[in-house]
Structures are given as structure tokens and as C-alpha cells.
């Protein structure tokens, strides 16, 4: 098969989106398929030095191309929209060229705007090409505003119109998209995926510092970074050698400055290390060197449907993981055996659990190693590659019948 991912985020440059697409693609390539990733939106911040990111390449057998002709976003609103339109149109042209030359068997849409999906659906109907979507969270999960509720309904309409199949990350999303998908649409549930080729337990040199780490996009409350900061502040006096590492940055300007101010306000400014954005190749080493990995994700619709990719990467290191019990995590992992759970939305609860793990490092290490074994059995990308291939073949046959 030749499978094309139409991606609204960056590839192969970091982000949970890129890692999940890489895991999908690598699994399909290792089964003998061809995989192409088309990045249809220029989303990377410009490099201050003026250096440009290459617009095409190959990673682990996965071909990729930035169809806008550049990876860096434009400054003005109109310029960004025009570049998005160019990227979408060029993506359709690229698929059409591949269709004529050697064939394309399926398209998978991932985090692209609804209007782009509508365009690709129209193009796919002309060539009887199946289109699937990857969905790993509810559309517009913060629905407190009327505008977000309206946008969520529009997204549901796009779902009904556009997809022959939907790949979801949780049972909650499987039930939701089963209701809003069009007639005949097939669903496949695949949990978080980890490329264990990238992760292995790290042999750390002796050091005095005890390191608690979070890795990801610290924007807003999605991962509970403000809760983590305050929880760490609560126990910092009891564990004087501990440092908190915030690994990564947001594409939203000023996020790290705001978190630095919070840390100063809690009196732990000198105990928190902000790495800023790091290359994806550095992530395994940085989280592997941690003594404890933390994810204080709060409750809510986003957590209910989601399944954080970073949790799989945390587990793959073999380090102990403290995480809030949200969504369906408890259906895969056992508290005190493979992970350390605590209730969400509570600074006190997260601080207590962090303290417990830091005070009993031997127990933490044994739980971390069992967590890695469970992740290897359940979340390795190779475990799910054949199911994905079979699913895509079923969509291809459905289109041709």
C-alpha cells in the first residue's frame, strides 16, 4: 500500500503529533508499505538566524514534504491563511501526482482544519480514494463559550461528511465518533504508541541532584504544569536536593516567562530548570536522566477522551511516573505496580504522591521497570501496525466495491 498522512502539524520536528505519525508510519513501512507525510500548514516559528527548515526528506523510510513550500509560519493573518490555502492545494496536487504515477491507497487526515478535510474529501471522491482521520481528543473540549460549542458542532458535521474511517485513541472517543461519523464509517481504536528504538533506561552518573521532570508543551492547563509547579513548591523544603525540570516550550509566545514568574512567586525560582525547546533527538536522554517523571493532567473533557502520548514515552524510560488518574489510564495501568496514580485537580494530592516516590526511591525504580514492561507489551508501535494496515485495506476495498 501507499498511505499518505495529511498533517496539520510539524514533521518530523518534535510534537506529540509528529511522534504518533512517526510511530504509525514506521510500523507500516516495516510491513512493506510506502508512507508519505504531507505537512500542509507552515507552523514552525522562524529561526532568528534566518536558517530555513528543509521542506522534504526521509525519516526511517517515511517520506515527508511541506506542501506550503516552507515550514516557517508567516507573520500576518492574511499571509498565514494564504499559505494554508497553498499548502492544502499543493497537498491535493501531490496526492494526484502519486495517484497517477504509482498509486495512493489511503489518506489519513490528522489535526487539519475542517475546511481542509472538506477539500480533500471532494478530491478523494473523484478518485474513489478512502480517507480516514486520526482523532485523539474531543473537538474543542473547552465548550464553556457558545462559539466553541458551535465550532464543535461544525466539526461533527465535517466528521459525518468526510471520513470513511476514524482511528481513535480511547474507548470514550470510539463511542463519541461512532455517534457522529457518517453511515458506514469504520472505527479502529489504537492506544498511545511508543517507538522503543528511541527509548531505553539511561545509566546515570552519580549526582547529588534529584530530578523531577515534565516534558511537553506547557501551555495552559492541558498537562497541569501550574499544578505541578505548586506541588513541587509544597515539598521542596523536605527534599532539598530536588530540582524540577520543565522540558520543552510552547508555540504560544510568553508561556515560559509566565511559568518562571509562578515559580518565583512560589519561592522556587532557583529550583526549576526551563530547558526551552529541545530537539526531538534529545528528549529520550533528558527524560531518561530524570528520577521521577510527572504529569498532573487535570480532569475535563480533554482528559476524558485523551491518552497522553508522553505517558508512553515516560514509561518507556523505566523511570517511576506520577500521573493523575484521568480518562482510561487505570484500565491499562495499575497503581503502585506500574505507575503512581493520584486524584486530579489537587495540588495536595500530587505533592503527597511526589513526596512518597522521592522518599522511597527503591520502590519507585521497581515500579518504573514494571511500567516499562507493560508499555512494551501494550504500547509498542509494532504491536498495532498490522491492525492499522488491515483497517486501511478494508477501507480501500470498501471504496472499490
MARPAPA-425453 format. One record per residue (C-alpha): residue number from 1; residue in three letters; z, y, x. Coordinates in steps of 0.5 Angstrom, whole numbers. Layout:
residues N
REC num residu    c3    c2    c1
REC NUM    ALA     Z     Y     X
...
This chain:
residues 401
REC num residu    c3    c2    c1
REC   1    UNK     0     0     0
REC   2    UNK    -1     7     2
REC   3    UNK     5    11    -1
REC   4    UNK     5    19    -1
REC   5    UNK    12    23    -2
REC   6    UNK    11    30    -4
REC   7    UNK    17    33    -2
REC   8    UNK    20    40    -3
REC   9    UNK    25    40     3
REC  10    UNK    24    39    10
REC  11    UNK    22    33    14
REC  12    UNK    24    31    19
REC  13    UNK    29    36    20
REC  14    UNK    36    35    18
REC  15    UNK    38    35    11
REC  16    UNK    40    29     6
REC  17    UNK    33    29     3
REC  18    UNK    30    28    10
REC  19    UNK    34    22    11
REC  20    UNK    33    19     5
REC  21    UNK    26    20     5
REC  22    UNK    26    17    12
REC  23    UNK    30    11    10
REC  24    UNK    25    10     4
REC  25    UNK    19    11     9
REC  26    UNK    22     7    15
REC  27    UNK    23     1    10
REC  28    UNK    16     1     7
REC  29    UNK    13     2    14
REC  30    UNK    17    -4    17
REC  31    UNK    14    -8    11
REC  32    UNK     7    -7    13
REC  33    UNK     5    -1     8
REC  34    UNK     3     6    10
REC  35    UNK     7    12     9
REC  36    UNK     6    20     9
REC  37    UNK    10    25     7
REC  38    UNK     7    32     5
REC  39    UNK    12    38     5
REC  40    UNK    10    42     0
REC  41    UNK    15    48     1
REC  42    UNK    16    52     7
REC  43    UNK    23    52     7
REC  44    UNK    26    53    14
REC  45    UNK    29    59    17
REC  46    UNK    24    63    22
REC  47    UNK    26    62    29
REC  48    UNK    29    68    32
REC  49    UNK    25    67    39
REC  50    UNK    18    66    34
REC  51    UNK    17    59    36
REC  52    UNK    14    55    30
REC  53    UNK    16    48    28
REC  54    UNK    10    43    29
REC  55    UNK     6    42    22
REC  56    UNK     5    35    23
REC  57    UNK     7    29    26
REC  58    UNK     9    22    26
REC  59    UNK    16    19    26
REC  60    UNK    18    12    26
REC  61    UNK    11    10    23
REC  62    UNK    12    15    18
REC  63    UNK     6    21    18
REC  64    UNK     8    28    16
REC  65    UNK     5    34    14
REC  66    UNK     7    41    12
REC  67    UNK     2    43     7
REC  68    UNK     3    50     7
REC  69    UNK     1    51    14
REC  70    UNK     7    53    16
REC  71    UNK    15    50    16
REC  72    UNK    18    57    16
REC  73    UNK    19    61    10
REC  74    UNK    16    68     8
REC  75    UNK    21    74     7
REC  76    UNK    19    77     1
REC  77    UNK    19    74    -6
REC  78    UNK    12    74    -8
REC  79    UNK    10    72    -1
REC  80    UNK    14    66    -2
REC  81    UNK    11    64    -9
REC  82    UNK     4    65    -6
REC  83    UNK     6    60     0
REC  84    UNK     9    55    -5
REC  85    UNK     2    55    -9
REC  86    UNK    -2    54    -3
REC  87    UNK     3    48    -1
REC  88    UNK     2    45    -8
REC  89    UNK    -5    46    -8
REC  90    UNK    -6    43    -1
REC  91    UNK    -2    37    -2
REC  92    UNK    -7    35    -8
REC  93    UNK   -13    36    -4
REC  94    UNK    -9    32     2
REC  95    UNK    -8    26    -3
REC  96    UNK   -15    27    -6
REC  97    UNK   -18    26     1
REC  98    UNK   -14    20     3
REC  99    UNK   -15    17    -4
REC 100    UNK   -23    18    -2
REC 101    UNK   -22    15     5
REC 102    UNK   -17     9     5
REC 103    UNK   -14    10    -2
REC 104    UNK    -7    12    -4
REC 105    UNK    -3     7    -9
REC 106    UNK     3    11   -11
REC 107    UNK     6    18   -10
REC 108    UNK    14    20   -10
REC 109    UNK    16    27   -12
REC 110    UNK    23    29    -9
REC 111    UNK    26    36   -10
REC 112    UNK    20    40   -12
REC 113    UNK    20    45   -17
REC 114    UNK    18    42   -24
REC 115    UNK    11    46   -24
REC 116    UNK     9    43   -18
REC 117    UNK    10    36   -22
REC 118    UNK     6    38   -28
REC 119    UNK     0    40   -23
REC 120    UNK     1    33   -19
REC 121    UNK     1    29   -26
REC 122    UNK    -5    33   -28
REC 123    UNK    -9    31   -22
REC 124    UNK    -6    24   -22
REC 125    UNK    -9    22   -29
REC 126    UNK   -16    24   -26
REC 127    UNK   -15    18   -21
REC 128    UNK   -10    14   -25
REC 129    UNK    -5    14   -20
REC 130    UNK     2    13   -21
REC 131    UNK     7    18   -20
REC 132    UNK    15    16   -19
REC 133    UNK    20    21   -18
REC 134    UNK    27    20   -14
REC 135    UNK    33    23   -17
REC 136    UNK    40    23   -14
REC 137    UNK    43    28   -19
REC 138    UNK    43    31   -25
REC 139    UNK    38    37   -26
REC 140    UNK    42    44   -26
REC 141    UNK    49    40   -26
REC 142    UNK    53    47   -27
REC 143    UNK    51    48   -34
REC 144    UNK    56    54   -36
REC 145    UNK    51    59   -36
REC 146    UNK    46    59   -42
REC 147    UNK    40    60   -37
REC 148    UNK    42    53   -33
REC 149    UNK    42    49   -40
REC 150    UNK    35    52   -42
REC 151    UNK    33    50   -35
REC 152    UNK    36    43   -35
REC 153    UNK    32    42   -42
REC 154    UNK    26    44   -39
REC 155    UNK    27    39   -33
REC 156    UNK    28    34   -38
REC 157    UNK    21    36   -41
REC 158    UNK    18    35   -35
REC 159    UNK    21    28   -34
REC 160    UNK    19    26   -40
REC 161    UNK    11    28   -39
REC 162    UNK    11    27   -31
REC 163    UNK    13    20   -29
REC 164    UNK    11    13   -29
REC 165    UNK    18    11   -26
REC 166    UNK    24    14   -23
REC 167    UNK    28    12   -17
REC 168    UNK    36    14   -19
REC 169    UNK    42    13   -14
REC 170    UNK    47    12   -19
REC 171    UNK    48     8   -26
REC 172    UNK    50    15   -29
REC 173    UNK    43    17   -27
REC 174    UNK    40    11   -29
REC 175    UNK    43    12   -36
REC 176    UNK    41    19   -37
REC 177    UNK    34    19   -34
REC 178    UNK    33    12   -39
REC 179    UNK    34    17   -45
REC 180    UNK    30    23   -42
REC 181    UNK    24    19   -39
REC 182    UNK    17    18   -43
REC 183    UNK    16    12   -46
REC 184    UNK    14     6   -41
REC 185    UNK    17     9   -35
REC 186    UNK    21     4   -31
REC 187    UNK    27     6   -27
REC 188    UNK    30     3   -21
REC 189    UNK    37     4   -18
REC 190    UNK    38     5   -10
REC 191    UNK    45     7    -8
REC 192    UNK    45    11    -1
REC 193    UNK    41     9     4
REC 194    UNK    43     9    12
REC 195    UNK    39     7    18
REC 196    UNK    44     3    22
REC 197    UNK    39     4    28
REC 198    UNK    42    11    29
REC 199    UNK    49    10    28
REC 200    UNK    54     5    32
REC 201    UNK    61     6    34
REC 202    UNK    62    11    39
REC 203    UNK    66    10    45
REC 204    UNK    70    16    46
REC 205    UNK    73    18    53
REC 206    UNK    81    19    52
REC 207    UNK    82    26    50
REC 208    UNK    88    30    47
REC 209    UNK    85    33    41
REC 210    UNK    85    29    35
REC 211    UNK    79    31    31
REC 212    UNK    78    31    23
REC 213    UNK    70    32    22
REC 214    UNK    66    34    16
REC 215    UNK    58    34    17
REC 216    UNK    53    37    12
REC 217    UNK    51    44     8
REC 218    UNK    58    47     7
REC 219    UNK    55    52     2
REC 220    UNK    59    53    -5
REC 221    UNK    64    47    -8
REC 222    UNK    59    41    -8
REC 223    UNK    63    38    -2
REC 224    UNK    69    41    -3
REC 225    UNK    69    45     4
REC 226    UNK    74    50     2
REC 227    UNK    79    45    -1
REC 228    UNK    78    41     6
REC 229    UNK    80    48    10
REC 230    UNK    86    49     6
REC 231    UNK    88    41     6
REC 232    UNK    88    42    14
REC 233    UNK    92    48    14
REC 234    UNK    97    45    10
REC 235    UNK    98    39    15
REC 236    UNK    96    43    21
REC 237    UNK   103    44    24
REC 238    UNK   105    37    23
REC 239    UNK    99    35    27
REC 240    UNK    99    40    33
REC 241    UNK    93    36    37
REC 242    UNK    89    36    31
REC 243    UNK    82    40    30
REC 244    UNK    78    41    24
REC 245    UNK    70    41    26
REC 246    UNK    65    43    21
REC 247    UNK    58    41    23
REC 248    UNK    52    44    20
REC 249    UNK    50    50    17
REC 250    UNK    47    52    10
REC 251    UNK    40    55     9
REC 252    UNK    44    61     5
REC 253    UNK    46    66    10
REC 254    UNK    53    68    11
REC 255    UNK    56    61     9
REC 256    UNK    60    60    15
REC 257    UNK    62    67    16
REC 258    UNK    66    66     9
REC 259    UNK    69    60    12
REC 260    UNK    71    63    18
REC 261    UNK    75    68    14
REC 262    UNK    78    63    10
REC 263    UNK    80    59    16
REC 264    UNK    83    66    19
REC 265    UNK    87    67    12
REC 266    UNK    90    60    12
REC 267    UNK    92    61    20
REC 268    UNK    88    56    23
REC 269    UNK    82    60    25
REC 270    UNK    83    57    32
REC 271    UNK    84    50    30
REC 272    UNK    77    50    26
REC 273    UNK    70    49    30
REC 274    UNK    64    51    27
REC 275    UNK    58    48    30
REC 276    UNK    53    51    26
REC 277    UNK    46    48    25
REC 278    UNK    45    42    30
REC 279    UNK    39    37    31
REC 280    UNK    39    31    27
REC 281    UNK    39    27    33
REC 282    UNK    46    30    35
REC 283    UNK    49    28    28
REC 284    UNK    51    21    30
REC 285    UNK    54    23    36
REC 286    UNK    58    28    33
REC 287    UNK    61    24    27
REC 288    UNK    62    18    31
REC 289    UNK    66    22    36
REC 290    UNK    71    24    30
REC 291    UNK    78    21    29
REC 292    UNK    77    22    21
REC 293    UNK    71    24    17
REC 294    UNK    73    28    11
REC 295    UNK    69    29     4
REC 296    UNK    73    33    -1
REC 297    UNK    68    33    -6
REC 298    UNK    70    36   -13
REC 299    UNK    69    33   -20
REC 300    UNK    64    35   -24
REC 301    UNK    57    33   -27
REC 302    UNK    54    33   -20
REC 303    UNK    59    29   -17
REC 304    UNK    59    24   -23
REC 305    UNK    51    23   -22
REC 306    UNK    51    23   -15
REC 307    UNK    52    19    -9
REC 308    UNK    53    23    -3
REC 309    UNK    48    20     3
REC 310    UNK    53    23     8
REC 311    UNK    58    18     6
REC 312    UNK    54    12     8
REC 313    UNK    53    16    15
REC 314    UNK    60    17    15
REC 315    UNK    62     9    14
REC 316    UNK    56     7    19
REC 317    UNK    60    10    25
REC 318    UNK    66     5    24
REC 319    UNK    71    11    23
REC 320    UNK    76    12    18
REC 321    UNK    74    16    12
REC 322    UNK    78    20     7
REC 323    UNK    74    22     1
REC 324    UNK    75    24    -7
REC 325    UNK    75    18   -12
REC 326    UNK    69    21   -16
REC 327    UNK    62    18   -19
REC 328    UNK    62    11   -18
REC 329    UNK    64    10   -11
REC 330    UNK    70     6   -13
REC 331    UNK    65     1   -16
REC 332    UNK    63     0    -8
REC 333    UNK    69     1    -4
REC 334    UNK    76    -1    -4
REC 335    UNK    81     4    -3
REC 336    UNK    86     2     3
REC 337    UNK    81    -3     5
REC 338    UNK    74     0     7
REC 339    UNK    76     8     5
REC 340    UNK    81    12     4
REC 341    UNK    81    15    -3
REC 342    UNK    85    21    -7
REC 343    UNK    84    24   -13
REC 344    UNK    79    30   -13
REC 345    UNK    80    37   -14
REC 346    UNK    87    37   -11
REC 347    UNK    89    40    -4
REC 348    UNK    96    37    -4
REC 349    UNK    93    30    -5
REC 350    UNK    87    31     0
REC 351    UNK    92    34     5
REC 352    UNK    97    28     4
REC 353    UNK    91    23     5
REC 354    UNK    89    26    11
REC 355    UNK    96    26    14
REC 356    UNK    97    19    12
REC 357    UNK    91    17    16
REC 358    UNK    92    21    22
REC 359    UNK   100    19    23
REC 360    UNK    97    11    22
REC 361    UNK    91    11    27
REC 362    UNK    91     4    28
REC 363    UNK    91     2    20
REC 364    UNK    85     8    20
REC 365    UNK    81     4    25
REC 366    UNK    81    -2    22
REC 367    UNK    79     1    15
REC 368    UNK    74     4    18
REC 369    UNK    71    -2    21
REC 370    UNK    71    -6    15
REC 371    UNK    68     0    12
REC 372    UNK    62     0    17
REC 373    UNK    61    -8    15
REC 374    UNK    61    -6     7
REC 375    UNK    56    -1     9
REC 376    UNK    52    -5    13
REC 377    UNK    52   -10     7
REC 378    UNK    50    -6     2
REC 379    UNK    47     1     4
REC 380    UNK    42    -1    10
REC 381    UNK    35     1     8
REC 382    UNK    33    -6    10
REC 383    UNK    37    -9     4
REC 384    UNK    33    -5    -1
REC 385    UNK    26    -4     2
REC 386    UNK    23   -10    -2
REC 387    UNK    26    -8    -8
REC 388    UNK    22    -1    -7
REC 389    UNK    16    -4    -5
REC 390    UNK    16    -9   -11
REC 391    UNK    17    -3   -16
REC 392    UNK    12     1   -13
REC 393    UNK     7    -4   -14
REC 394    UNK     9    -5   -21
REC 395    UNK     7     2   -23
REC 396    UNK     1     1   -19
REC 397    UNK    -1    -5   -24
REC 398    UNK     1    -1   -30
REC 399    UNK    -4     4   -28
REC 400    UNK    -9     0   -27
REC 401    UNK    -8    -5   -33
